[in-house]
Amino acid sequence: MNKAELIAQIAEEAGITKTQANIALDSFVDSVTKTLKKGDKVTLVGFGTFSVSKRAARNGRNPQTGEVIKIKARKVARFKAGKELSSKL
């Protein structure tokens, strides 16, 4: 499912226009992004938790040449599904 399909489904199920659904989805994504940038986490009970994790620097290999390259440390977004979501899958 892509963003357009998700917006269409939200609009249909909530009885709102696609424009309103798009605004709501964009607002949700922006809010989660801002919270993660601060280093906090977002927990939606029954759905899951969005958090930030630090990935350590490490050595990797260029697959074409086999040359060892250094991969910098960085922060990554993580999502852990909640118990209710996991049980429905």
PyMOL Python script that loads the backbone (N, CA, C, O; Angstrom):
from pymol import cmd

cmd.read_pdbstr("""\
ATOM      1  N   MET A   1       0.856  -1.170   0.000  1.00  0.00           N
ATOM      2  CA  MET A   1       0.000   0.000   0.000  1.00  0.00           C
ATOM      3  C   MET A   1       0.905   1.237   0.000  1.00  0.00           C
ATOM      4  O   MET A   1       1.843   1.329   0.791  1.00  0.00           O
ATOM      5  N   ASN A   2       0.619   2.164  -0.875  1.00  0.00           N
ATOM      6  CA  ASN A   2       1.385   3.413  -0.908  1.00  0.00           C
ATOM      7  C   ASN A   2       0.587   4.525  -0.215  1.00  0.00           C
ATOM      8  O   ASN A   2      -0.527   4.300   0.258  1.00  0.00           O
ATOM      9  N   LYS A   3       1.169   5.717  -0.164  1.00  0.00           N
ATOM     10  CA  LYS A   3       0.549   6.826   0.561  1.00  0.00           C
ATOM     11  C   LYS A   3      -0.820   7.187  -0.018  1.00  0.00           C
ATOM     12  O   LYS A   3      -1.763   7.421   0.737  1.00  0.00           O
ATOM     13  N   ALA A   4      -0.941   7.235  -1.333  1.00  0.00           N
ATOM     14  CA  ALA A   4      -2.213   7.596  -1.963  1.00  0.00           C
ATOM     15  C   ALA A   4      -3.308   6.587  -1.608  1.00  0.00           C
ATOM     16  O   ALA A   4      -4.446   6.971  -1.337  1.00  0.00           O
ATOM     17  N   GLU A   5      -2.965   5.307  -1.612  1.00  0.00           N
ATOM     18  CA  GLU A   5      -3.942   4.270  -1.264  1.00  0.00           C
ATOM     19  C   GLU A   5      -4.332   4.364   0.210  1.00  0.00           C
ATOM     20  O   GLU A   5      -5.496   4.168   0.561  1.00  0.00           O
ATOM     21  N   LEU A   6      -3.359   4.666   1.072  1.00  0.00           N
ATOM     22  CA  LEU A   6      -3.644   4.829   2.494  1.00  0.00           C
ATOM     23  C   LEU A   6      -4.569   6.020   2.729  1.00  0.00           C
ATOM     24  O   LEU A   6      -5.510   5.929   3.519  1.00  0.00           O
ATOM     25  N   ILE A   7      -4.309   7.126   2.053  1.00  0.00           N
ATOM     26  CA  ILE A   7      -5.155   8.317   2.179  1.00  0.00           C
ATOM     27  C   ILE A   7      -6.574   8.013   1.726  1.00  0.00           C
ATOM     28  O   ILE A   7      -7.535   8.414   2.382  1.00  0.00           O
ATOM     29  N   ALA A   8      -6.712   7.307   0.610  1.00  0.00           N
ATOM     30  CA  ALA A   8      -8.041   6.961   0.103  1.00  0.00           C
ATOM     31  C   ALA A   8      -8.794   6.082   1.103  1.00  0.00           C
ATOM     32  O   ALA A   8      -9.994   6.262   1.311  1.00  0.00           O
ATOM     33  N   GLN A   9      -8.093   5.135   1.720  1.00  0.00           N
ATOM     34  CA  GLN A   9      -8.745   4.249   2.684  1.00  0.00           C
ATOM     35  C   GLN A   9      -9.132   4.997   3.958  1.00  0.00           C
ATOM     36  O   GLN A   9     -10.216   4.780   4.499  1.00  0.00           O
ATOM     37  N   ILE A  10      -8.260   5.869   4.435  1.00  0.00           N
ATOM     38  CA  ILE A  10      -8.576   6.670   5.625  1.00  0.00           C
ATOM     39  C   ILE A  10      -9.802   7.541   5.352  1.00  0.00           C
ATOM     40  O   ILE A  10     -10.711   7.618   6.179  1.00  0.00           O
ATOM     41  N   ALA A  11      -9.821   8.196   4.186  1.00  0.00           N
ATOM     42  CA  ALA A  11     -10.938   9.075   3.829  1.00  0.00           C
ATOM     43  C   ALA A  11     -12.252   8.304   3.786  1.00  0.00           C
ATOM     44  O   ALA A  11     -13.277   8.775   4.280  1.00  0.00           O
ATOM     45  N   GLU A  12     -12.212   7.116   3.192  1.00  0.00           N
ATOM     46  CA  GLU A  12     -13.429   6.308   3.067  1.00  0.00           C
ATOM     47  C   GLU A  12     -13.926   5.830   4.436  1.00  0.00           C
ATOM     48  O   GLU A  12     -15.116   5.932   4.737  1.00  0.00           O
ATOM     49  N   GLU A  13     -13.015   5.310   5.260  1.00  0.00           N
ATOM     50  CA  GLU A  13     -13.421   4.759   6.547  1.00  0.00           C
ATOM     51  C   GLU A  13     -13.831   5.835   7.551  1.00  0.00           C
ATOM     52  O   GLU A  13     -14.697   5.601   8.394  1.00  0.00           O
ATOM     53  N   ALA A  14     -13.208   7.019   7.461  1.00  0.00           N
ATOM     54  CA  ALA A  14     -13.525   8.092   8.409  1.00  0.00           C
ATOM     55  C   ALA A  14     -14.640   8.999   7.903  1.00  0.00           C
ATOM     56  O   ALA A  14     -15.145   9.831   8.657  1.00  0.00           O
ATOM     57  N   GLY A  15     -15.034   8.853   6.640  1.00  0.00           N
ATOM     58  CA  GLY A  15     -16.086   9.686   6.078  1.00  0.00           C
ATOM     59  C   GLY A  15     -15.648  11.126   5.879  1.00  0.00           C
ATOM     60  O   GLY A  15     -16.437  12.055   6.057  1.00  0.00           O
ATOM     61  N   ILE A  16     -14.393  11.307   5.512  1.00  0.00           N
ATOM     62  CA  ILE A  16     -13.862  12.647   5.252  1.00  0.00           C
ATOM     63  C   ILE A  16     -13.310  12.697   3.834  1.00  0.00           C
ATOM     64  O   ILE A  16     -13.226  11.671   3.158  1.00  0.00           O
ATOM     65  N   THR A  17     -12.935  13.889   3.386  1.00  0.00           N
ATOM     66  CA  THR A  17     -12.395  14.013   2.033  1.00  0.00           C
ATOM     67  C   THR A  17     -10.946  13.529   2.009  1.00  0.00           C
ATOM     68  O   THR A  17     -10.292  13.420   3.047  1.00  0.00           O
ATOM     69  N   LYS A  18     -10.465  13.243   0.812  1.00  0.00           N
ATOM     70  CA  LYS A  18      -9.070  12.825   0.660  1.00  0.00           C
ATOM     71  C   LYS A  18      -8.121  13.944   1.074  1.00  0.00           C
ATOM     72  O   LYS A  18      -7.047  13.677   1.614  1.00  0.00           O
ATOM     73  N   THR A  19      -8.504  15.185   0.826  1.00  0.00           N
ATOM     74  CA  THR A  19      -7.669  16.325   1.217  1.00  0.00           C
ATOM     75  C   THR A  19      -7.522  16.376   2.738  1.00  0.00           C
ATOM     76  O   THR A  19      -6.424  16.584   3.255  1.00  0.00           O
ATOM     77  N   GLN A  20      -8.632  16.184   3.450  1.00  0.00           N
ATOM     78  CA  GLN A  20      -8.584  16.189   4.909  1.00  0.00           C
ATOM     79  C   GLN A  20      -7.756  15.013   5.433  1.00  0.00           C
ATOM     80  O   GLN A  20      -7.003  15.160   6.396  1.00  0.00           O
ATOM     81  N   ALA A  21      -7.895  13.855   4.802  1.00  0.00           N
ATOM     82  CA  ALA A  21      -7.131  12.676   5.209  1.00  0.00           C
ATOM     83  C   ALA A  21      -5.640  12.898   4.962  1.00  0.00           C
ATOM     84  O   ALA A  21      -4.806  12.481   5.765  1.00  0.00           O
ATOM     85  N   ASN A  22      -5.308  13.551   3.857  1.00  0.00           N
ATOM     86  CA  ASN A  22      -3.912  13.852   3.543  1.00  0.00           C
ATOM     87  C   ASN A  22      -3.317  14.803   4.582  1.00  0.00           C
ATOM     88  O   ASN A  22      -2.184  14.613   5.026  1.00  0.00           O
ATOM     89  N   ILE A  23      -4.078  15.821   4.965  1.00  0.00           N
ATOM     90  CA  ILE A  23      -3.623  16.774   5.981  1.00  0.00           C
ATOM     91  C   ILE A  23      -3.396  16.053   7.312  1.00  0.00           C
ATOM     92  O   ILE A  23      -2.397  16.296   7.989  1.00  0.00           O
ATOM     93  N   ALA A  24      -4.310  15.180   7.682  1.00  0.00           N
ATOM     94  CA  ALA A  24      -4.190  14.437   8.945  1.00  0.00           C
ATOM     95  C   ALA A  24      -2.967  13.523   8.929  1.00  0.00           C
ATOM     96  O   ALA A  24      -2.225  13.467   9.910  1.00  0.00           O
ATOM     97  N   LEU A  25      -2.753  12.813   7.837  1.00  0.00           N
ATOM     98  CA  LEU A  25      -1.611  11.906   7.731  1.00  0.00           C
ATOM     99  C   LEU A  25      -0.298  12.688   7.752  1.00  0.00           C
ATOM    100  O   LEU A  25       0.644  12.294   8.440  1.00  0.00           O
ATOM    101  N   ASP A  26      -0.227  13.790   7.008  1.00  0.00           N
ATOM    102  CA  ASP A  26       0.982  14.618   7.003  1.00  0.00           C
ATOM    103  C   ASP A  26       1.269  15.172   8.393  1.00  0.00           C
ATOM    104  O   ASP A  26       2.425  15.229   8.812  1.00  0.00           O
ATOM    105  N   SER A  27       0.231  15.577   9.106  1.00  0.00           N
ATOM    106  CA  SER A  27       0.378  16.093  10.461  1.00  0.00           C
ATOM    107  C   SER A  27       0.916  15.008  11.393  1.00  0.00           C
ATOM    108  O   SER A  27       1.785  15.279  12.222  1.00  0.00           O
ATOM    109  N   PHE A  28       0.411  13.796  11.265  1.00  0.00           N
ATOM    110  CA  PHE A  28       0.886  12.674  12.077  1.00  0.00           C
ATOM    111  C   PHE A  28       2.364  12.410  11.815  1.00  0.00           C
ATOM    112  O   PHE A  28       3.149  12.277  12.754  1.00  0.00           O
ATOM    113  N   VAL A  29       2.744  12.333  10.549  1.00  0.00           N
ATOM    114  CA  VAL A  29       4.138  12.059  10.181  1.00  0.00           C
ATOM    115  C   VAL A  29       5.053  13.175  10.682  1.00  0.00           C
ATOM    116  O   VAL A  29       6.128  12.900  11.214  1.00  0.00           O
ATOM    117  N   ASP A  30       4.636  14.431  10.517  1.00  0.00           N
ATOM    118  CA  ASP A  30       5.442  15.570  10.993  1.00  0.00           C
ATOM    119  C   ASP A  30       5.611  15.534  12.506  1.00  0.00           C
ATOM    120  O   ASP A  30       6.702  15.789  13.016  1.00  0.00           O
ATOM    121  N   SER A  31       4.546  15.222  13.220  1.00  0.00           N
ATOM    122  CA  SER A  31       4.609  15.168  14.684  1.00  0.00           C
ATOM    123  C   SER A  31       5.541  14.068  15.159  1.00  0.00           C
ATOM    124  O   SER A  31       6.335  14.278  16.076  1.00  0.00           O
ATOM    125  N   VAL A  32       5.451  12.901  14.545  1.00  0.00           N
ATOM    126  CA  VAL A  32       6.338  11.792  14.917  1.00  0.00           C
ATOM    127  C   VAL A  32       7.790  12.162  14.606  1.00  0.00           C
ATOM    128  O   VAL A  32       8.678  11.905  15.419  1.00  0.00           O
ATOM    129  N   THR A  33       8.038  12.760  13.446  1.00  0.00           N
ATOM    130  CA  THR A  33       9.383  13.152  13.047  1.00  0.00           C
ATOM    131  C   THR A  33       9.981  14.160  14.023  1.00  0.00           C
ATOM    132  O   THR A  33      11.130  14.009  14.441  1.00  0.00           O
ATOM    133  N   LYS A  34       9.216  15.184  14.390  1.00  0.00           N
ATOM    134  CA  LYS A  34       9.703  16.200  15.332  1.00  0.00           C
ATOM    135  C   LYS A  34      10.022  15.583  16.691  1.00  0.00           C
ATOM    136  O   LYS A  34      11.030  15.927  17.308  1.00  0.00           O
ATOM    137  N   THR A  35       9.176  14.682  17.155  1.00  0.00           N
ATOM    138  CA  THR A  35       9.399  14.035  18.438  1.00  0.00           C
ATOM    139  C   THR A  35      10.653  13.169  18.410  1.00  0.00           C
ATOM    140  O   THR A  35      11.429  13.174  19.366  1.00  0.00           O
ATOM    141  N   LEU A  36      10.859  12.425  17.325  1.00  0.00           N
ATOM    142  CA  LEU A  36      12.042  11.581  17.210  1.00  0.00           C
ATOM    143  C   LEU A  36      13.315  12.422  17.106  1.00  0.00           C
ATOM    144  O   LEU A  36      14.356  12.038  17.641  1.00  0.00           O
ATOM    145  N   LYS A  37      13.238  13.575  16.416  1.00  0.00           N
ATOM    146  CA  LYS A  37      14.397  14.458  16.316  1.00  0.00           C
ATOM    147  C   LYS A  37      14.838  14.954  17.690  1.00  0.00           C
ATOM    148  O   LYS A  37      16.028  15.163  17.923  1.00  0.00           O
ATOM    149  N   LYS A  38      13.883  15.144  18.596  1.00  0.00           N
ATOM    150  CA  LYS A  38      14.194  15.584  19.956  1.00  0.00           C
ATOM    151  C   LYS A  38      14.825  14.462  20.778  1.00  0.00           C
ATOM    152  O   LYS A  38      15.399  14.711  21.838  1.00  0.00           O
ATOM    153  N   GLY A  39      14.719  13.230  20.286  1.00  0.00           N
ATOM    154  CA  GLY A  39      15.254  12.093  21.024  1.00  0.00           C
ATOM    155  C   GLY A  39      14.216  11.370  21.860  1.00  0.00           C
ATOM    156  O   GLY A  39      14.542  10.414  22.564  1.00  0.00           O
ATOM    157  N   ASP A  40      12.980  11.812  21.791  1.00  0.00           N
ATOM    158  CA  ASP A  40      11.899  11.159  22.531  1.00  0.00           C
ATOM    159  C   ASP A  40      11.318  10.012  21.714  1.00  0.00           C
ATOM    160  O   ASP A  40      11.697   9.802  20.561  1.00  0.00           O
ATOM    161  N   LYS A  41      10.399   9.275  22.320  1.00  0.00           N
ATOM    162  CA  LYS A  41       9.732   8.201  21.580  1.00  0.00           C
ATOM    163  C   LYS A  41       8.233   8.446  21.551  1.00  0.00           C
ATOM    164  O   LYS A  41       7.693   9.174  22.384  1.00  0.00           O
ATOM    165  N   VAL A  42       7.566   7.823  20.575  1.00  0.00           N
ATOM    166  CA  VAL A  42       6.118   7.953  20.412  1.00  0.00           C
ATOM    167  C   VAL A  42       5.515   6.567  20.601  1.00  0.00           C
ATOM    168  O   VAL A  42       5.849   5.631  19.874  1.00  0.00           O
ATOM    169  N   THR A  43       4.629   6.443  21.579  1.00  0.00           N
ATOM    170  CA  THR A  43       3.991   5.163  21.861  1.00  0.00           C
ATOM    171  C   THR A  43       2.501   5.267  21.587  1.00  0.00           C
ATOM    172  O   THR A  43       1.818   6.126  22.145  1.00  0.00           O
ATOM    173  N   LEU A  44       2.006   4.405  20.740  1.00  0.00           N
ATOM    174  CA  LEU A  44       0.579   4.300  20.443  1.00  0.00           C
ATOM    175  C   LEU A  44       0.123   2.954  20.990  1.00  0.00           C
ATOM    176  O   LEU A  44       0.396   1.908  20.401  1.00  0.00           O
ATOM    177  N   VAL A  45      -0.564   2.990  22.110  1.00  0.00           N
ATOM    178  CA  VAL A  45      -0.964   1.764  22.801  1.00  0.00           C
ATOM    179  C   VAL A  45      -1.765   0.872  21.848  1.00  0.00           C
ATOM    180  O   VAL A  45      -2.716   1.318  21.207  1.00  0.00           O
ATOM    181  N   GLY A  46      -1.362  -0.377  21.774  1.00  0.00           N
ATOM    182  CA  GLY A  46      -2.030  -1.338  20.908  1.00  0.00           C
ATOM    183  C   GLY A  46      -1.480  -1.369  19.500  1.00  0.00           C
ATOM    184  O   GLY A  46      -1.728  -2.323  18.762  1.00  0.00           O
ATOM    185  N   PHE A  47      -0.734  -0.339  19.110  1.00  0.00           N
ATOM    186  CA  PHE A  47      -0.171  -0.294  17.764  1.00  0.00           C
ATOM    187  C   PHE A  47       1.326  -0.522  17.802  1.00  0.00           C
ATOM    188  O   PHE A  47       1.825  -1.472  17.200  1.00  0.00           O
ATOM    189  N   GLY A  48       2.058   0.348  18.511  1.00  0.00           N
ATOM    190  CA  GLY A  48       3.494   0.166  18.594  1.00  0.00           C
ATOM    191  C   GLY A  48       4.213   1.421  19.054  1.00  0.00           C
ATOM    192  O   GLY A  48       3.590   2.417  19.423  1.00  0.00           O
ATOM    193  N   THR A  49       5.549   1.353  19.025  1.00  0.00           N
ATOM    194  CA  THR A  49       6.381   2.443  19.512  1.00  0.00           C
ATOM    195  C   THR A  49       7.410   2.826  18.461  1.00  0.00           C
ATOM    196  O   THR A  49       8.116   1.973  17.921  1.00  0.00           O
ATOM    197  N   PHE A  50       7.483   4.123  18.180  1.00  0.00           N
ATOM    198  CA  PHE A  50       8.515   4.677  17.319  1.00  0.00           C
ATOM    199  C   PHE A  50       9.611   5.213  18.234  1.00  0.00           C
ATOM    200  O   PHE A  50       9.313   5.909  19.204  1.00  0.00           O
ATOM    201  N   SER A  51      10.877   4.901  17.943  1.00  0.00           N
ATOM    202  CA  SER A  51      11.970   5.391  18.773  1.00  0.00           C
ATOM    203  C   SER A  51      13.200   5.634  17.906  1.00  0.00           C
ATOM    204  O   SER A  51      13.237   5.274  16.729  1.00  0.00           O
ATOM    205  N   VAL A  52      14.213   6.258  18.524  1.00  0.00           N
ATOM    206  CA  VAL A  52      15.478   6.522  17.843  1.00  0.00           C
ATOM    207  C   VAL A  52      16.537   5.630  18.467  1.00  0.00           C
ATOM    208  O   VAL A  52      16.604   5.491  19.688  1.00  0.00           O
ATOM    209  N   SER A  53      17.360   5.030  17.626  1.00  0.00           N
ATOM    210  CA  SER A  53      18.424   4.160  18.085  1.00  0.00           C
ATOM    211  C   SER A  53      19.731   4.628  17.464  1.00  0.00           C
ATOM    212  O   SER A  53      19.747   5.138  16.343  1.00  0.00           O
ATOM    213  N   LYS A  54      20.822   4.455  18.191  1.00  0.00           N
ATOM    214  CA  LYS A  54      22.133   4.822  17.656  1.00  0.00           C
ATOM    215  C   LYS A  54      22.783   3.600  17.044  1.00  0.00           C
ATOM    216  O   LYS A  54      22.818   2.532  17.655  1.00  0.00           O
ATOM    217  N   ARG A  55      23.292   3.759  15.848  1.00  0.00           N
ATOM    218  CA  ARG A  55      24.010   2.682  15.173  1.00  0.00           C
ATOM    219  C   ARG A  55      25.490   3.038  15.217  1.00  0.00           C
ATOM    220  O   ARG A  55      25.879   4.118  14.773  1.00  0.00           O
ATOM    221  N   ALA A  56      26.303   2.162  15.738  1.00  0.00           N
ATOM    222  CA  ALA A  56      27.731   2.420  15.903  1.00  0.00           C
ATOM    223  C   ALA A  56      28.455   2.438  14.561  1.00  0.00           C
ATOM    224  O   ALA A  56      27.986   1.859  13.580  1.00  0.00           O
ATOM    225  N   ALA A  57      29.602   3.111  14.531  1.00  0.00           N
ATOM    226  CA  ALA A  57      30.448   3.109  13.334  1.00  0.00           C
ATOM    227  C   ALA A  57      30.968   1.694  13.135  1.00  0.00           C
ATOM    228  O   ALA A  57      31.193   0.965  14.101  1.00  0.00           O
ATOM    229  N   ARG A  58      31.154   1.313  11.896  1.00  0.00           N
ATOM    230  CA  ARG A  58      31.633  -0.039  11.612  1.00  0.00           C
ATOM    231  C   ARG A  58      32.348  -0.070  10.279  1.00  0.00           C
ATOM    232  O   ARG A  58      32.292   0.886   9.506  1.00  0.00           O
ATOM    233  N   ASN A  59      33.013  -1.162  10.020  1.00  0.00           N
ATOM    234  CA  ASN A  59      33.673  -1.356   8.728  1.00  0.00           C
ATOM    235  C   ASN A  59      32.765  -2.171   7.827  1.00  0.00           C
ATOM    236  O   ASN A  59      32.100  -3.107   8.269  1.00  0.00           O
ATOM    237  N   GLY A  60      32.751  -1.799   6.557  1.00  0.00           N
ATOM    238  CA  GLY A  60      31.983  -2.530   5.568  1.00  0.00           C
ATOM    239  C   GLY A  60      32.867  -2.828   4.371  1.00  0.00           C
ATOM    240  O   GLY A  60      34.053  -2.501   4.370  1.00  0.00           O
ATOM    241  N   ARG A  61      32.301  -3.438   3.372  1.00  0.00           N
ATOM    242  CA  ARG A  61      33.064  -3.751   2.160  1.00  0.00           C
ATOM    243  C   ARG A  61      32.328  -3.248   0.938  1.00  0.00           C
ATOM    244  O   ARG A  61      31.106  -3.361   0.838  1.00  0.00           O
ATOM    245  N   ASN A  62      33.088  -2.692   0.013  1.00  0.00           N
ATOM    246  CA  ASN A  62      32.553  -2.325  -1.289  1.00  0.00           C
ATOM    247  C   ASN A  62      32.381  -3.631  -2.053  1.00  0.00           C
ATOM    248  O   ASN A  62      33.372  -4.316  -2.307  1.00  0.00           O
ATOM    249  N   PRO A  63      31.160  -4.000  -2.427  1.00  0.00           N
ATOM    250  CA  PRO A  63      30.946  -5.300  -3.085  1.00  0.00           C
ATOM    251  C   PRO A  63      31.609  -5.416  -4.454  1.00  0.00           C
ATOM    252  O   PRO A  63      31.887  -6.526  -4.908  1.00  0.00           O
ATOM    253  N   GLN A  64      31.865  -4.300  -5.114  1.00  0.00           N
ATOM    254  CA  GLN A  64      32.485  -4.368  -6.442  1.00  0.00           C
ATOM    255  C   GLN A  64      33.989  -4.589  -6.370  1.00  0.00           C
ATOM    256  O   GLN A  64      34.557  -5.335  -7.167  1.00  0.00           O
ATOM    257  N   THR A  65      34.633  -3.928  -5.399  1.00  0.00           N
ATOM    258  CA  THR A  65      36.095  -4.005  -5.335  1.00  0.00           C
ATOM    259  C   THR A  65      36.597  -4.829  -4.166  1.00  0.00           C
ATOM    260  O   THR A  65      37.754  -5.250  -4.166  1.00  0.00           O
ATOM    261  N   GLY A  66      35.757  -5.068  -3.168  1.00  0.00           N
ATOM    262  CA  GLY A  66      36.182  -5.786  -1.981  1.00  0.00           C
ATOM    263  C   GLY A  66      36.937  -4.896  -1.004  1.00  0.00           C
ATOM    264  O   GLY A  66      37.391  -5.369   0.038  1.00  0.00           O
ATOM    265  N   GLU A  67      37.078  -3.612  -1.329  1.00  0.00           N
ATOM    266  CA  GLU A  67      37.802  -2.660  -0.497  1.00  0.00           C
ATOM    267  C   GLU A  67      37.052  -2.412   0.811  1.00  0.00           C
ATOM    268  O   GLU A  67      35.826  -2.297   0.814  1.00  0.00           O
ATOM    269  N   VAL A  68      37.785  -2.331   1.915  1.00  0.00           N
ATOM    270  CA  VAL A  68      37.191  -2.040   3.213  1.00  0.00           C
ATOM    271  C   VAL A  68      36.885  -0.544   3.282  1.00  0.00           C
ATOM    272  O   VAL A  68      37.731   0.290   2.958  1.00  0.00           O
ATOM    273  N   ILE A  69      35.655  -0.216   3.713  1.00  0.00           N
ATOM    274  CA  ILE A  69      35.259   1.184   3.851  1.00  0.00           C
ATOM    275  C   ILE A  69      34.732   1.394   5.264  1.00  0.00           C
ATOM    276  O   ILE A  69      34.249   0.459   5.902  1.00  0.00           O
ATOM    277  N   LYS A  70      34.829   2.621   5.744  1.00  0.00           N
ATOM    278  CA  LYS A  70      34.312   2.948   7.070  1.00  0.00           C
ATOM    279  C   LYS A  70      32.906   3.506   6.926  1.00  0.00           C
ATOM    280  O   LYS A  70      32.658   4.389   6.105  1.00  0.00           O
ATOM    281  N   ILE A  71      31.992   2.985   7.729  1.00  0.00           N
ATOM    282  CA  ILE A  71      30.614   3.455   7.747  1.00  0.00           C
ATOM    283  C   ILE A  71      30.451   4.250   9.038  1.00  0.00           C
ATOM    284  O   ILE A  71      30.702   3.731  10.125  1.00  0.00           O
ATOM    285  N   LYS A  72      30.031   5.510   8.919  1.00  0.00           N
ATOM    286  CA  LYS A  72      29.913   6.400  10.065  1.00  0.00           C
ATOM    287  C   LYS A  72      28.784   5.985  11.003  1.00  0.00           C
ATOM    288  O   LYS A  72      27.816   5.343  10.595  1.00  0.00           O
ATOM    289  N   ALA A  73      28.934   6.368  12.267  1.00  0.00           N
ATOM    290  CA  ALA A  73      27.854   6.167  13.245  1.00  0.00           C
ATOM    291  C   ALA A  73      26.703   7.087  12.876  1.00  0.00           C
ATOM    292  O   ALA A  73      26.911   8.173  12.335  1.00  0.00           O
ATOM    293  N   ARG A  74      25.496   6.647  13.173  1.00  0.00           N
ATOM    294  CA  ARG A  74      24.328   7.473  12.859  1.00  0.00           C
ATOM    295  C   ARG A  74      23.128   7.064  13.697  1.00  0.00           C
ATOM    296  O   ARG A  74      23.126   6.011  14.335  1.00  0.00           O
ATOM    297  N   LYS A  75      22.122   7.901  13.684  1.00  0.00           N
ATOM    298  CA  LYS A  75      20.873   7.614  14.374  1.00  0.00           C
ATOM    299  C   LYS A  75      19.880   7.056  13.357  1.00  0.00           C
ATOM    300  O   LYS A  75      19.826   7.511  12.214  1.00  0.00           O
ATOM    301  N   VAL A  76      19.105   6.076  13.782  1.00  0.00           N
ATOM    302  CA  VAL A  76      18.101   5.481  12.901  1.00  0.00           C
ATOM    303  C   VAL A  76      16.762   5.410  13.622  1.00  0.00           C
ATOM    304  O   VAL A  76      16.711   5.271  14.844  1.00  0.00           O
ATOM    305  N   ALA A  77      15.691   5.506  12.864  1.00  0.00           N
ATOM    306  CA  ALA A  77      14.341   5.376  13.413  1.00  0.00           C
ATOM    307  C   ALA A  77      14.005   3.891  13.519  1.00  0.00           C
ATOM    308  O   ALA A  77      14.338   3.097  12.639  1.00  0.00           O
ATOM    309  N   ARG A  78      13.346   3.541  14.606  1.00  0.00           N
ATOM    310  CA  ARG A  78      12.933   2.155  14.813  1.00  0.00           C
ATOM    311  C   ARG A  78      11.445   2.119  15.131  1.00  0.00           C
ATOM    312  O   ARG A  78      10.884   3.070  15.675  1.00  0.00           O
ATOM    313  N   PHE A  79      10.823   1.005  14.783  1.00  0.00           N
ATOM    314  CA  PHE A  79       9.423   0.784  15.136  1.00  0.00           C
ATOM    315  C   PHE A  79       9.309  -0.604  15.721  1.00  0.00           C
ATOM    316  O   PHE A  79       9.761  -1.582  15.125  1.00  0.00           O
ATOM    317  N   LYS A  80       8.700  -0.685  16.893  1.00  0.00           N
ATOM    318  CA  LYS A  80       8.441  -1.983  17.509  1.00  0.00           C
ATOM    319  C   LYS A  80       6.935  -2.143  17.621  1.00  0.00           C
ATOM    320  O   LYS A  80       6.257  -1.349  18.273  1.00  0.00           O
ATOM    321  N   ALA A  81       6.427  -3.175  16.980  1.00  0.00           N
ATOM    322  CA  ALA A  81       4.980  -3.416  16.988  1.00  0.00           C
ATOM    323  C   ALA A  81       4.510  -3.769  18.392  1.00  0.00           C
ATOM    324  O   ALA A  81       5.192  -4.472  19.138  1.00  0.00           O
ATOM    325  N   GLY A  82       3.328  -3.264  18.730  1.00  0.00           N
ATOM    326  CA  GLY A  82       2.719  -3.564  20.028  1.00  0.00           C
ATOM    327  C   GLY A  82       2.129  -4.968  20.048  1.00  0.00           C
ATOM    328  O   GLY A  82       2.004  -5.623  19.013  1.00  0.00           O
ATOM    329  N   LYS A  83       1.775  -5.407  21.228  1.00  0.00           N
ATOM    330  CA  LYS A  83       1.251  -6.759  21.406  1.00  0.00           C
ATOM    331  C   LYS A  83      -0.034  -6.984  20.610  1.00  0.00           C
ATOM    332  O   LYS A  83      -0.219  -8.035  19.996  1.00  0.00           O
ATOM    333  N   GLU A  84      -0.921  -5.982  20.628  1.00  0.00           N
ATOM    334  CA  GLU A  84      -2.209  -6.121  19.923  1.00  0.00           C
ATOM    335  C   GLU A  84      -1.995  -6.225  18.413  1.00  0.00           C
ATOM    336  O   GLU A  84      -2.620  -7.060  17.760  1.00  0.00           O
ATOM    337  N   LEU A  85      -1.122  -5.390  17.852  1.00  0.00           N
ATOM    338  CA  LEU A  85      -0.835  -5.444  16.412  1.00  0.00           C
ATOM    339  C   LEU A  85      -0.181  -6.782  16.053  1.00  0.00           C
ATOM    340  O   LEU A  85      -0.544  -7.409  15.058  1.00  0.00           O
ATOM    341  N   SER A  86       0.768  -7.205  16.856  1.00  0.00           N
ATOM    342  CA  SER A  86       1.464  -8.475  16.584  1.00  0.00           C
ATOM    343  C   SER A  86       0.507  -9.654  16.590  1.00  0.00           C
ATOM    344  O   SER A  86       0.643 -10.568  15.776  1.00  0.00           O
ATOM    345  N   SER A  87      -0.465  -9.643  17.504  1.00  0.00           N
ATOM    346  CA  SER A  87      -1.393 -10.761  17.585  1.00  0.00           C
ATOM    347  C   SER A  87      -2.353 -10.809  16.403  1.00  0.00           C
ATOM    348  O   SER A  87      -2.879 -11.872  16.075  1.00  0.00           O
ATOM    349  N   LYS A  88      -2.586  -9.662  15.759  1.00  0.00           N
ATOM    350  CA  LYS A  88      -3.504  -9.630  14.608  1.00  0.00           C
ATOM    351  C   LYS A  88      -2.837 -10.075  13.314  1.00  0.00           C
ATOM    352  O   LYS A  88      -3.521 -10.368  12.334  1.00  0.00           O
ATOM    353  N   LEU A  89      -1.508 -10.129  13.302  1.00  0.00           N
ATOM    354  CA  LEU A  89      -0.811 -10.538  12.099  1.00  0.00           C
ATOM    355  C   LEU A  89      -0.735 -12.016  12.095  1.00  0.00           C
ATOM    356  O   LEU A  89      -0.183 -12.604  11.165  1.00  0.00           O
TER     357      LEU A  89
END
""", "prot")
cmd.dss("prot")
cmd.show_as("cartoon", "prot")
cmd.util.cbc("prot")
cmd.orient("prot")
